[in-house]
Amino acid sequence: MATPLTVSPLARPLPDLATVEGVRLSAVAAGIRYAGRTDLMLAEFVPGTIAAGVYTKNLCPGAPIDWCRQALKTPTARALLVNAGNANVFTGRAGRQTVEDCAEALAAHLSCPKDEIFLASTGVIGEVLPPERIINALPAAQQGLSADHWEQAARAIMTTDTFPKAARRDITIDGTPVRIQGIAKGSGMVAPDMATMLAYVMTDASLPQDVLQTLLSRFSQKSFNAITVDSDTSTSDMLMAFATQQAQHSKITDADAPALSEFRTALQEVLQELALLVVRDGEGATKQIRIDVTGATSDISAHKVALSVANSPLVKTAIAGEDANWGRVVMAVGKSGEPADRDTLAVGVGGVWIAKEGSVVPNYDETPVVAHMKGQEIDITVDLGLGSGSATVWTCDLTHGYIDINGSYRS
């Protein structure tokens, strides 16, 4: 059994989790890779549940990604099955067969079509995933289903995560109570291009698939597509939402309907909260970093500049060492390939402007910046002075811990 990882100093406790009408979950030990812990999560949905999804843009995706993309063409979902420890990636025909066999077996247990089964795998790449270990664990998983097993589900999908991640919001649609609740895993191989990890959000709202898909895709851009741990986009990652249709509110046909105002805000908050929990559990992370870019020629350009800063090993190691080396930020802006002018560029840390108009601010006092660098949440501001484009990206520092974890990942 692998040595347990030290819990991240940036860890956040689980919120008060509740049930979502129409959802039951379980977690069991299937022995896929780990010993002495659960590694298989099953979520069962009431018939008629609607699914939406956003998947990795990595061009070498795992077999479960291909399966989910195809299954999403059917709007309804009866179950989600996720295993940890083996990604079922780059396993060829065997990988595709494992997905097919597991989907068929679970569909038989639930008496539903196999295209209503969604699957995901996370873990080591290039090792064949034995379907029998999952299939043999299905009876126990089905027997253990409970509306209260959210924490168990969040823990079962962890790999190098050091703490489980969840978020919850309770709101109304036209006065009818509605709940949104989600779980996520992720700590390494995290970079934008959707989805960056595994995240599952469930709601009892009554929404058609096109509305749910529109909102999920829209809000993923400023949450899961605005975080990076190491600039590596995983082969297995996905973000999915499931709406069980149990809330008896007015009919919704438009993602921008006024009745959905609270829901839109709450969904965006849940996605961003889960995304930031992933950053806070970045492998070896000791600091969360926020990069705000303004004054770009466009929002897209600002986003690319922010990512260039966030993904710079020199910036990230300087922050790990609590070194206010703002010159590395200037370097990262300049290498982004986006429009930038050193004579209009301004850089600030912790609310203090350090450089403006091509040089250090006169009488710059580094004392408050040094104090800010010793904290756990670091703020970097870049103003390009070229236009009105803006973006925010979150990342974490780069420490020896990242090397230690990834250097021994398969052992």
C-alpha angles and dihedrals in degrees: 000000000000118000109262113254120242110256112256114260085228094056120136124206119246114268121239101287123206137182124280111214110247096024129102125174140190140180126206139171109251096170093235095146111322128074124213097017143076116266106168125071125191124191117187121198130201113254112275095037113149123223134205128178148183117199140196119282091213106128092219098059126172123256092255091059091055090047094051093047089055095042091052088069084075104065098212128081132193101176148009119207120190129179128192128209100043123056096198088223127145091009097123121203091352090059093050091048092052091055091047093048094047093047092049093047094050092044088055091052091051097036093233137119114280091236087069089064119091121195137191136179131193131183137056119018123226100025120114112247109224106226093204092068090058096039092049089053095051097088091055091044092051093045091051096053113133136161088230101055098098097120091047089052092049091052095046094062095051121115114165089353113125097201137022117255129216141149135193139190130180116202140143137251109206089339095310115123113246130179130209117191131165146174132205143184129201141115108150138029085041122151136128123279095094138307108015096187140353116298129164124189121187131190138174090222119128103236134149117239096251092056093046092046093048093052094044093050093044097050095041089070095068096035120034093015090052098060133079134175103174108352092253118127111212125233092223110042130125145161116213135177127198125196114195096196091226099125110092100219131134119295114274121206103156128060089215096049113140089234089065095056096107092040093053092051093046094047091050090050093050093050093048093046092052091046093052091048087058090053091048088055094047109147107276092354121161099166136042113219128203119195117195116189121191135167095045124146089249141355089255091054091048090052092053092049091049091051091050089057093042094051097045110116089204093055093044095048092046089055091046087055092045090239114152091216099158091170088077089060090053089051092051092050091051095049095050093091090231126119110284136154121200090211093059098034121113127187127194136177125198093354093307119115110226104172133022136170096004101314146058115288109261113262091008110183112205094193099095091042092053089050090050092051090060092062128088096242116058124192122201121184125195123185112188094189093217107102146327101289118124141175142168126216130179128210141149137239124273115239140166086265091072090057093045093052097044095039090062100030097119096039 
